[in-house]
Amino acid sequence: MQKGQIRVQTENIFPIIKKFLYSEHEIFLRELVSNAVDATQKLKTLSSIGEAKGDLGELRIDVAIDEKEKTLTITDRGIGMTAEEVDKYINQVAFSGAEEFLDKYKDANIIGHFGLGFYSAFMVSDRVEIYTKSFKDESGVYWSCDGSPEFELYNVDYSQRGTKIVLHINEESKEFLEADRIRSILTRFCKFLPVAIYFEDKQINNTNPIWTRKPSELTTEDYQSFYKELYPFGETPLFWIHLNVDYPFNLTGVLYFPKIKQSYEIQKDKIQLYSNQVFVTDEVKDIVPEFLMLLHGVIDSPDIPLNVSRSYLQGDPNVKKINNHITKKVADKLEEIFNKERSEFEQKWESLGLFVKYGMMTDDKFLEKANKFLVMEDAAGGKFYTYDEYRTETEATQKNKDGKLVILYTTDPVQQHSYIKAAQDKGYKVVKMETLVDSAFINQMEMKWENVHFTRVDSDIADNLIDKQESNESVLSKEEEEKLKEMFGMQIPELHVTVEVKGLSPETAPVVATRPEFMRRMKDMASMGGGMSFYGAMPDEVTLTVNGNHPIYQNLLKESNKDTQEKQVKNLADLALLSQGLLKGNSLTEFISRSVELMQGEKKSSIIVEA
């Protein structure tokens, strides 16, 4: 029998391990099961090269709890250890000292590649025992430690090859004696480990997930079934990308494009990071480009450098290379689908557009490729333009006085229908920009695309949308125009109103309300928390363009009843504001009451005439 002390440069290492080794104590189970998997895989390797003789038997890992004895046991049939190996690998803790550990790793929350995974057991245990027998023909070995620097190590009659670790769970950690708790931890961290893991006589893991297999071996059904395994309540994904790289780094995985019906359904942190099939984290922002954080799926790479915490990635060149590779693979896949199956691509644009636009805003390399497959849907529906196609179709009609291409867009085809129709009647092409990212996308593309300006279709009357400032003379006299300007120059709460009289088409509405593009954009950004609070506090600027050529004014100007005339003018202005969504609350209530009153007045006049 051997007795001794754990060889570290401080006797206070165990209190430090208990306090700082993990922020989430549940990780201990991942570490111990991962070690068991490593031991099993090593045995397979030795057997394949003839160094481990005989029948290996069933290679599996068993996790068991004994509530009465307050123990949690992890048993493997792997390579096992000799007494010498236990002394080497268990009794020597790879620390230069507790003070250096605290100073260097005080922010770390999970130990990764420093040989300390086993010692995570002491975070939840009063005592830890090891029973082990090497695949070599040697005696079984017993090791025990109560969390102090002292241990016991001696030979025992343990006849089964492999290692059994028994944790005597402490009072503070009795949650780890609950079956449901253990099952949930194993499911989260060990779901795809390559060795069968059993708990309560049931295998809890898939040892052969699809990312470990060749794409040529897999069917559409395989990919969709695996997606359901990852996200049981998710809809069938749009499509997927299988990553399989072995140089200059190792990377495998499957990334899925999920269906997104509404912008508010966007969810990040749906990609899971694995290292040799061991779950590490679902926070992959350093590996996956920000815009692709909207994707779902799995990435596995043994070459992703992990520092003392498995959840925090080091600044390493490989991470940047992997990031760039994923961006390129996604861009290539999107371009391939667009070129080969454009119709299907357009049908999926409602979901795809969010990824593409987000990427174009945040990644210039992706922007360069995406310019070829970004599509914009015509406001009339059914037709899509690439950027180049839109420019070609509007080259002759939609350049402003500065020579810039004007891309006319709508954020709400239903509410802005009258403005869209007026623009289309002029021969203009209007496209939809109605998602949450479009406001930022428009601003970014005006900076990244050359000689382009976006104009919302309701930011001016159709005649002025392209900044040509054409002459718009009305049939009214100057005196009549001035009178209309005076009549429409009313004070409206929370609005700064400017009135102009122009001679638009007789078919155009009597009054058109427009909001300047710049100010509206600033206020939109302020409302979304875009740091434009100064603009958010300012009143809405609105221009009321009175159409002097509309026949309604021939009668309105002759109306002898001033009260009726004022109410008619107010109603025309309110109708215009309503089209911009600016008529609310008390103003809307007054508009409804006034409209009913005017209709009743017309009915009385009709009765008098008939009499």
N, C-alpha and C positions, 0 to 999 in steps of 0.2 A: 504493500500500500504506500502511496506517495501523498505527502501533504506539502503545501507550499503556499505562496502568495501570487496572485495575478501580477504579472510583471508590467507595471506602468510606472511612470516617474512621479506619480502622486498617489497617495492613499485615498484621495477624495474623488476619484474618478466616477464611482458609482452614483453618488448623489448628483453629480453633474449629468451623467447619462440619463438618470431618471427625470431630470428637470428639462434638459435641453435637446435630447436626442431626437424627439419628435414633438410637433405641436398637436398632431392627431395620433393619439395612442393606438388607434386601431391599425396603424401601419405595421405594427409588430407582426401581425399575422401574415401580411404580404411578404415581409422579409424572411420569416421562417419557412413559409411554403416555397418561396423562390429559392432559398438555399437547398431545400429538399429536391426541387426540380433540377438544380445544377448538379447535385450529387447523382441523380438518376441519369441525366444526360451524359455525364462523365463516364458512367458505367457503360452506357450504350457505345460510346466512342471507343473505350478500351476493348470492348467485346468485338467491335468491327475490325480492329487491327490485331486481334488475337491475343491481347494481353489479359483479358478477363475470360477464364475458362468456364465451361459448363453451361447449363441451361439457366438463363437469367430469370425465368419464371415471370409472373405477372408484375409488371413495373407500374406501381401506382402509389399514390400518397393518400394517407388517411388522416382525417382530422376528427377528433372525438372530444367530447366534454363529459365530465363526471361531476354533477352538481353536488353529490354527497361528499366526495373527496376534495371538491373545489379545485379540480385540475383540468387543464386543457392540454391535449396531447397531439403532436404532429409526428407521424411515422412514415418513413420512406423505405424503399427496397433498393437504395442506390449504392454508391461506392463504399460508404462507411468510412470509419477512421480507426487507425491503430492508436495505441496509447501515446506513441511519439507524436502522431499527427494532432491528437487532441491537445497535447501540451504545446505544440507549435501554433495551431490555428485558433485555439480557444483561450489559452492562458496568456497570450501576448496581445495586448490591446494596442493597436497602432496609433498611439497618441504621443506627442512630444511633451504634453503637459496640459493640465486643466486650464491654466491661465491663458495659454496660447489659443486653446480651443474656444474659450469664451470670447476672447478678443477677435478672433478671425471668423468664427461661425455663429456669432450671437443671433444673427437674423435668419439662420437656416432652420428649416422645420422638418426636413426628412434626410436622414443619412443615406447616401447612395453607394459609392464605390470605395469605401474606406475600410472594408472588413469589419464593420461594426453592426451589420444587420442582426447577427445573432444576439447581441447585447440589448437589442430593443426589447427582448423578453423581460428584462428586469424592470421595465417601466410599468408592467402590470402584475409582476410576480414577487412573492416573498422569497421564493426559492425556485431554482431551475435545475432539473436533472437531465443528464444525457445518458442514454444507453446506446451503444454503437458497436458494430462488428464490421471490420474491413472485408472487402472482397478477397483480400489476401488470406492465407490460412493462418490466422492469428486469433488469439483469445478476444472475447468480448470485453468492452471497457465501460466503466461507469464513472461519470463526472458529476459533481454537485457543487452548487455555490448558493449562498443565501443573500447575495447582493453586497457582501463585504468583499474586500480584496482576497479573502481566504477561500480556498477550494479543496475538494477531495477528489482524488483520481486513483482508481484501482481496477484490477481485472475482475470480471464477473462472468457468470455463465449466461451469456446472451447469445442465443444460437442463430437468430435471424440476421442475415446480411442487411446492412443499412443502418439507419439512425432513428432513434425515437427520442423526442424532446418532450419532457413533461414540465409544464408550467404550473406551479402552485399559486393560483391567482390571489392577489391581495384583496383586502376588504374594499378598497376604493375602486377596484376594477371588476367587481362581481358581475357587471353587465356582460363581460366576456364569457360568462358561464350560461348565457341565454342562447338557445338554439337559433332563434330568429336573428339575433345580432351577428352571430358567427356566419350564418348563411348569407346575410346581406354583405358582409365584408368580403367573403370568398367570391361572391358573385361580382362584386365591383372590381376587385383587384386581380382575381385569378381566373376570370372567365375564359380566357383564351390561352392559358398556359399549355405547353406541349405534352405534359404528362397528366394522365387521368387523376383527378382529385375527387375523393369521396368524402361525403359528410352524411351521417345518418343513413349509410348504405346506398346513397344516391350520388351518381357522378354529377358534379356541378359545372363542369367546364367543357368547352368545345376545343379539342386538342388540334384541330386542323382547320383553322379559320381561312377564309378564301384569300386573304392577302398573302398567305404563305404558299399559295398554289400558283401555277402558271396561268395567265389569262386565256391561253389557248385551250385549257382544260375546262373552262367555266362557261356556263350558259347564262342567258338573261335571267332565268329563274333562280340560278345560284346567287347572282348579285342581288336580286330583289328579296330573296329569302334571308340573306345575310343582313340586309337593311332592316328587315322586320325584327331580326334578332337583336340588332342594336337599338332600334326605336320601335317598340311593339305597337305604338299608337300612331305612327307616322304614315302619311299617304305614300303611295308608290312614287319614288323619286323620278325626276325628269330624265336624267342619265347619270353616268358615273365615269370616273377616270381611274384606271388601275395603274398605280405607281410601282415600278419594278426596276430599280437601278442598282448596279453593283460596282460602278466606277464613275467618278473618283471617290464615291462614298456609297455605303449600303443604305438603301431606302426602299421599303415596300409599303403598300397601303392601298386603300380604296377611298376615293373622295366622291361623295354624292351631291348632286344639285337637287335640293328639295323643292317641292312646290311651295310657292309663296303667293297666296291670293291677295293679301293686303300688306302694305308696307309695315304696318304695326306688328305683323307676325314674325318679323325678323328676330332671330335668336342666335346669339353668338355662343362660343364655348360648347359646340356640339361635336367637335373633332377630338378624338381620344388619342393620346400619345402613348405608345408602348415601346419598350426596349426588350427585344428578344421575347415578345409576347407577354411581358410583365407590364401591367398597367402602371403608368407613371403619373399622368395628369391629364386634365381636359382643358388646361390653360396653355395654348400652343402659340401665343401671339408672336414669340420670337422666331418660330420655325415657319409658320404659315403667314403669308402676306395678310395685312389687316383686312383687305377687302374680301379675302377668301375665308375669313373667319365665319362667314355666313354659311359655308358649306358644312356638310355632315360627313362622318366617316372615321377612318382609322389611319394613323401613320405609325410605322414601326421602323426604328433605326437604331442599331447598336452603336453607330458612329456619332449620334448626337451626344455631345459632351455634357455630362452631368456633374455638377460640383457637389459639395457635401450635401446639398439638398437635391433630391430628385425632381423637385418641382420648379427649380430655378436654373435656367440654362446659362452657361457661361458665354461670354463674348468670344466665339470661336469662328474661324473662317468657314468651317463646315456648315454651321447654321445658316450663314448667308448664302452659301452655295445651294443648300437644300431649298431655302426660301426662293431663290431665283429659278431653280429647276421646277418647283411646283407652279410658279407663275407661268413659265413657258409651257408646261404641259397643259395647263388649263386653257391658255390662249390658243394653243395649237388645236386642242379638241374643239373649242368653240368655232374656230375658223373652218375646221374640217366639216362639222355639222352644217354650218352656214352654206358652204360651197356645195355639199353633196345633197343636203335635204333642207333647202331654204324654207320651203313651206312649213315643215315641221318646226324649224327653228323659230319662225315668226309666230306660230301657234303657241309656243312656249315663252314668248318674249315677256309676257306679264311678270313671270318669275325671273327669267334670265336677265331682264333689263336692269334689275337692282344690282346684281353682281357686276355686270359689265360697266355700268355707270360709276359705281363705287370704285371699281378698279381703275377706270380712266382718270378719276379725280386724284387717286392716291399713288399711282404707280406709272411713271412715264414710259417704261418699257412695255407695260401692258397697253397703255394708251396707243402706242405706235401700231401695235397689232390690231387692237380693237377698232381703230378707225375704219377697218375693212368690213367689220361685221356688226357694228352698232347700227340698229335700225330705228327709225322714227315712224310711228303710225300716223297716217293721215286722219285728221279730225272726223272725216266722213266715215272712217272705218274701212277695214278690208285691204287697204293698200299700205305698204311699208316702203320707206326710202332709206337707203344708206346715205351717209353724209354726202358722198360724191354724187349720188343720184339726185338728191334734193338740190344740190348746187347746180347741176346740169339743167334740171327742169325749171329752175327759177332764175337762171342767169340773166335773162332779158327783162324780167319784170320786178325782181325783188332786190335791187341794189339801191341803197340810199344815196344821198347827195355826196357822201364821202367815199363812195365806191365799195362799201361793205355789203356783203350778203346779209339780208335781213331774214332770219328764220322766225316766222310767225308761229306762235304756239298758244295752246289753250290749256288751262289747268282744270277746267270743268266744262266739258262739251255740252252738258245740258243747260247749266246756268248761263253760259256764254254763247248760247246757240245763235242769238240774233247778231252778235258781233262776228261770229264765224261765217254766217251766211253773207253778211255784208262784205267781208274780205274775199270770200269765194266768188261773189258776184263781180268783184274787180279782177278775178283771175289769179288770185293769190293762193298759195299752198299753205294750209295750216296743219300743224302736227300736234299730237297730244304730249303734254309734259305734266302728268298728274300724280306722280308718286312723291313720297316724302323727300327723296333724294334729289328731285329735279331742280329745286330752287338753288341748291348748292352746285349741282351739275352745270346749270346754265352759266353761273358766274365763272366757274372754272374753265369751261370750254371757250368762253369769250377771251380768256387769257391764253389758252393753249392752241386754239385754232386761229389761223391767220384771217384777218379781214372778215370777221363774222360778228353780227350783233343779233341778240335775241330780243324779240318784242312780243309781249303778250297781246293777244288779239283785241282785248278790250282796253288797251292803254291809250288809244286814240281812235278817232273816227276812221273808217276804212280809207277815206281819201288821203289821210295823212300818215298812215301806218308806215309807209316806206320813206317818210321824210322828204317827199318831193315838194310839199307845200304848194300844191296846185291851187289855182284861183277857184274860189267857191263863192260865186256871186248869187245872191238870192233875188227873188222877184219883188221883195219888199223895198220900200223907200228907206232912205237913211233915217228918217224920223221914226218910221215903224220899227226898224231894227233897234234904235236906241230905246224906244218904248218897251220892246220885249226884253232887252237887257236889264232895264230898270225893274220890270215886273218879276223877272226870274232871279234878280239879285237879292235873294232872301237870306236871312240868318238861319243856319241849320246847326243844331247842337253837335259838337265834336267833329264838325267838318269845316274845312276851309274851301269855300266854293268860288270858282271863277266861271263867269258866263261869257259865251261868245255866240254870235249869230252867223251862220254860214248857209249857203245855198246848196244843200245836198239834194240827192235824188228825191223826188216826191214820194217814192216808195219807202224811203228811209224813215225811221221813227221820228216823231215830232221833236223829241229831245233825246240826246245820247249822252250818258254819263261815262266819263273815262277817268282813269287814275294814272298819273305819270309813271312810266316804267321804273325809273330809278327809286322814287320814293316808295312805291309799292313793294319793291324788292327789299328795301331796307326795313320796312315795317314787318314784312313776312319773316325776315331773318331775326328781327327783334322778338317776334312772337314765339319763335322756336328756340330762343335762348342763344342766339348767335352773337351776343356781345354788342348789339346795336340798340341798347336801351334808350339812348338819346332820341333815336328816330321813333321808337315805340311809344314814347310819351307825347310825340307831336300829333296834332289833329290830322286826319286823313285829308289829303288834297284831292279835290274832285273838280273836273271841268265839265260844265253842262253846255253842250253844243246844241243850240237851238236851230233846228232845220227850217230856215226861212221859206223854203219851197214847199213845205208841207201844207196842204189845203186847209188844215184845221185852223190855221192862223187867220185866214180870211174872215172866218166867223168870230173867232175869239177876240180879235182886235175891234170888232164892231159891237161886241156885247155891251149893252147899256147898263146892266146891273153890275156894279163894281164888285159887290160881294161874290156874285156868281163867277165873275171873271177871275178874281183872285183865287177862288177855290179850284177853278179849271187849271190855272197856271200851276198851283201847288200840286195838283194831282199829276200833271204831266211831269213835273220835276220828280215827284215821288216814284212814279213808274220807272223813270230812268235810274234812280238810286236803287230801286228794288232789283233791277237787273244786275247791279254790282254787289248785291248783298249788304247794302249800307242802310237799309230801312229796317229798323228794329224797334222793339219795345213800344214806348208810347207813340213814337212817330208812325209805326205800322198800324197801331190801333186807330189813330186819327185818320190815316189814309183810308182805312176800310169804312169808317163812319162817314167820311166826306164823300166817298164814292157812292154809298147808298143814298146819301142826301141828294147828290147831283142827279142820280137816276130817278129819284122820286120827283124832283123838280121838272125833269124832262117829261115825265108822265103827266103831271098837272098841266104843263104847257100844251101838250097834245090834246088833252080833254077840252081845254079852252078853245083851241083852234077848231076842233070838230063842232063845238057848240055854236 
